[in-house]
Amino acid sequence: AIVDYKDGYYLVYDPASDTRTGWHPFDDFRGDISALYTSSIRWNEDKVTVDGWWGKSTTRKAQQVFGTPKDGIVSNQNNTMQKYLTHCLASSWEFVKPASVKQGSSLIRAIQKKIGVGQDGIFGPVTARAFQNWLGVEKDGYIGDKTVRAFQTWLNKQ
């Protein structure tokens, strides 16, 4: 089943083995294109795959852990902050123009509360560095592979 898509590639999930089988170019896709936008997979909410990509399964698990509404989407994020979220998949993050950012995300507000920064619900570089400090990884202000892996590992321990 298709579980995520980004930059001309789609990610395949094998429910029988509960593993992701890898990224594939859209050019190789031989199925209903709507499968790239919707998925019937029921995620295992006990564990997320520690793969360094913050997609829908990581978001759902985080929403479960932080007690926020579970829709698999980090909503209302300022699109100018997207450059700091290098390993956050667009299928799970809603980026909007700054003028239309209304209230940020309840998940990000909950994370901000946990890590002790202002709770505006927007994941920017200040939140990123505090998040990295809390996770014990290098504080560069970019949510990349190592930061997401550390967060996924933390989520799996909750």
N, C-alpha and C positions, 0 to 999 in steps of 0.2 A: 504494500500500500504506500502511496505517496504521503509523506508527512510534513515536508517543508520544501521551500523553493527560494532561491536567491541568485541573482546575477547570472541568469541563464542556465542554472543547474537545479535539479530536484533531488531530494533525499528520499531514499527508499527504506521502509521499515518492514521487517519480517516478524509478524506477530507470533509465528510458531516458535521462534527462538528468542523473541523479545529483544532483538538487536536491530540496529540500523546497518544496512548493507552498503551504504556509500552514496556519494554524490555522483550524479550522471548528467550529461548535457541534455538540454531540452531537445536538441536535434535527434537524440536517440529515443525520445518518448514515443511509444506505440500504443497509446490508450486514450481514453476520454480526457480531454484537456481540463475539464471541470474537476478532475481528481487532484489537480495541482492546487486548487483553491479551497477545496473542502475535503475533509477526511472523516471516515467513519470509525477510526481507531478509538478505542477506549484505552486511554493511557493507564499504565500501572502507576498509581499514585504513591506507591510505597517507595519507589526508586526512580531516579532519572539517569539516563546514560551520561556518564562523565566524558563528554566529547569536546568541550570548549565552545559550544555554540548555544546561545541563549535563544531557544525557539519556544514553541508552544508548550512542550512538555515541561521545560524548566519553569516557564511562567506559571503553568497550572500548579506545579508542585510548590512553588514559592507562594502562590495565592492560598493554597491549602495551609502551608506552614504559618503564614502571617495572618490568616483568618480574614482575608479580603474576598470579594466576589470572584468566583472562579470561571473565567471565560477564556483564558489562555492569551489575553491581550494586555500589554502594558499600554494603557491609553493616554491620549492627550500629551504627547511628548513634543517639545519644541524641536522643529526640524533642524534648527541650527546646531543642536546638540548631537545630532546623529553621527557626526564625525568622531565623537569620543566613544561611540558604542560600536566598535569595530567587529565584535563577535555577537551582536544582537540581531537576529534575523527579522527582516521587515514583515514577515508573515505573523509575527508575534508582537511587534511594536508598532503603535500608531503614531506617526509623525505628522504634525500639523504646523502651519505657519504661526509664528509667535503671536500675532494679533488674535488668532483663534484659540490659543491655549486658554482654556477656561479654569480648570481646576487640577490639572496634572492627573496622576494616577494614585488610586488608593493604595496599591501595592508599593509604589515607590515611597509614598508618605510613611507607610508602615516600616519599610526598610530604613528610611531616614530617621525615624524615631529610634529604631533599634541601634543604629550606629552613632546617634547623638548629633545630628546636624539639623538645620532648619527644615521644616516639613512643608515644602511647596509642591511636592509630588512630581517634580521635574528632575530627571537624572542627567545632571550636567557634570562638569569637571570637578567641582567642589565635592559633590556627593560621591563621584567616582573615586577620588583620592581617599575620602573617609571610609568608603566601602572597602577599598583595597587595604587600608590600614587595619580595619576590623577583621578582614580575612587573613591578614599576615602575608600579603604578596607585595611586590614592588609597587610603589605609589607613583604612577606616571600619569594618572588622570584619564587613561583610556581603558575601556572594558574589553580586553582582548582575551586570547585563549587561556592564559594562566589564571586570570581573574575569574572567568566563567567556570573553569574547572574547579577552582577553589570553592566557589559558591555552590556548584552542583554537588561537590563532596560534602559541604556543610549541610545542604538540604537533605541529602541521603542519610545523615546522622540524626535528623530530627524525627 
